[in-house]
Amino acid sequence: MKVEDQHLKPRRCLYADLPPVEYGEALELQYRLLAARKEKRIRTDVVLCLEHPPVFTLGRRGGLENLVVSEAFLEKSGIPVIRAERGGNITFHGPGQLVGYPIINLREARLKVVDYVENLEEVMIRTAGDFGVHAERNPVNRGVWVGNSKLGSLGVAVRRGISFHGFAFNVNLSLEPFGWINPCGLQGVSVTTVERELSREISVAEVRRAVRRHFAAVFMVELEMTGLPELLLKLDF
């Protein structure tokens, strides 16, 4: 629901803080949750919060044309390139980047896609603010920014009114692989992290807690913490 709909009773939402998950495994889990949500085998929305091992992903707009190194160089690096159904262009995921995959029935939540996107941005903006980092929206280029540097990215998909994919928030990951691409297909922009903006160490665990709190507040949901074994039991039911 929209941020301003403060008077509405919070809906329940399952929230799973997961250990690092390979991108392909997380994608398969999203598809299974999407199907279960559509078929009402799971009657509540679900949010997955996790990190990925190093991986480049391509969105619906493609992205290989935005490599600034050779594919041979990329292959030698050992970092895979995976096509995804999300919106956007090429990006990098890796340890130290917190990724959120909300599986939300937007109709039940009374959210238009634009409201949903703005809510995800708001979660990242509030989270950055908790650590003294002033992040802002850029309506031309979705996500959250610190000046001309991108702090958080969005790449969402919606199938039959249910969202999947989501956001990626840079906490303390290595920025070197972003130098091998035009991030999100944009030229002349840089990428930053919370740690870089603060010039001090920051842990992903701290940021996980902030994201969880702000997700509940922005989306006006009551979070029920769960884990992967419990989710898989629901999927196999």
HUVEN-V966871 format. One record per helix or strand of 3 or more residues. SS is the DSSP state (h for helix, s for strand). FROM is the first residue (numbers start at 1). TO is the last residue. If there is no record, write none. Layout:
SS_FROM_TO / SS_FROM_TO
This chain:
s_11_17 / h_23_38 / s_45_50 / s_55_59 / h_64_66 / h_71_77 / s_80_83 / s_91_93 / s_97_103 / h_113_130 / s_144_146 / s_149_159 / s_162_170 / h_176_180 / h_183_185 / h_194_198 / h_204_219 / s_221_226 / h_228_236
